[in-house]
Amino acid sequence: MYRLRDLREDWDLKQADIARLLNCEQQTYSRYELGQHEIPIASLIILAKYYQVSVDYILRLTDIKIAYPKDISLIDKYILSLKE
């Protein structure tokens, strides 16, 4: 469902490492990876910043790994999404 496991493994991290980052239990984070629980938006934002990718990438809405620049406008983001 999400790209959580792929990203974590790419960074050679354990579930417990990411659970600490998100301030949750390792079992809770495991359920996010398995798609058994929806990950909270706040946690998605933390992970996107940590891994330097977009939330869209984590959610498999795009294959573009690079996060949006901080100065990009909402209209620009929308236009970019149409080009995908």
PyMOL commands that set and color helices and strands:
alter all, ss='L'
color gray80, all
select helices_A, chain A and resi 4-10+15-22+26-34+41-51+55-58+74-83
alter helices_A, ss='H'
color red, helices_A
deselect
rebuild
show_as cartoon
